[in-house]
Amino acid sequence: MAVNGKKKLLPSIKDFTEEELQAQLGQAGEKAYRSQQIFSWLYQHGVSDFSLMKNLPLTLREKLASSYRLSPPSVISTQKSRDGAEKYLFRLEDGCLVEAVLIPARHRQTVCVSTQVGCRYRCAFCASGQMGFIRNLSPGEMVDQVLYPNFVRGVRVSHIVFMGMGEPFDNFDALVKAIQIINHPSGLNIGSRKITVSTAGHIPGIEKFSQSGWQVELAISLHSVEEETRSKLMPINRIYPVKELLAVCRRYTRETGRLITFEYVLLRGINDAPEQARALGKAARWVGAKINLIPCSRFPDSPWQPPERKTIQEFVKEVESQGVVCTLRRSRGKDIQAACGQLAGRNV
Ligand code: SF4
């Protein structure tokens, strides 16, 4: 129907969980099991046309086509890094641009998924933050970032990290639905332990997440355990100070019995001193966290530099002296602006 010259958009069928779809079909007088069949067509066969859902009666296919929209993920560019990572730039229905990255490794194919267009938290080292917040993504828009590599690029995606553009817990309800679709046995059927949500330290989100009872992994972008340094790097620290954040993380590991991962981007002269390493190690031991160290990536106009190799090695040694597990991660896809902190939804 046209309203003021604009065509009214039907709801996207990929925005609904299997349970929601079942309820809607029930209200339309359809059998409950049809929702599983539809899920299987969408997420196990990757179809983008209701007419291809051959085990559904024609009348139901027509009903679906007049009630929901089903568009394929719209990718306007794919870039491949020398190290194998691939970056996809998606154009959404309203013209917004968002990026996802496929990170291939020997035994896993991980997709780094964006949850928002831009981000309100403006972390100093992050290109997404420099854009400011534009809007939240819907569950279907998140799931499309997995469907594209899975069905169009022919990669069997095995792991998901919600670590792309945006703060996932700022878009909590849509995030939960996307996880349910990705995790559902008739959906993408990716196990919850193979899904990681990474937050900049959104305390209410962590608390809600811990009460959910899911087995989904939690990572915290920490980057400093000093209030002043962290507030400069991550303005979210002024809302949720690191002291409180660490206490909430400790409660999380105690209550759930699960480990947290601290992500720590190393920035030369800012957070790479030996005493900062010891403080990080102590905090991780107190919380029950393991640490991923990532030397920072450069992005256009960024003032940040990664530390010298020797400084990084000494930092690792100091952290490990506190008895915690510490991994030095290399950020993938730097040459195509796809590494940690580089995603900015640019059409280049
Ligand atoms: S690091 Fe995460 S929370 Fe910070 S600005 Fe970037 S996307 Fe937002």
Boltz pocket constraint, residues with backbone or C-beta under 6 A from the ligand:
constraints:
  - pocket:
      binder: B
      contacts: [[A, 118], [A, 119], [A, 120], [A, 121], [A, 122], [A, 123], [A, 126], [A, 127], [A, 128], [A, 129], [A, 130], [A, 164], [A, 165], [A, 166], [A, 167], [A, 200], [A, 221]]
      max_distance: 6.0
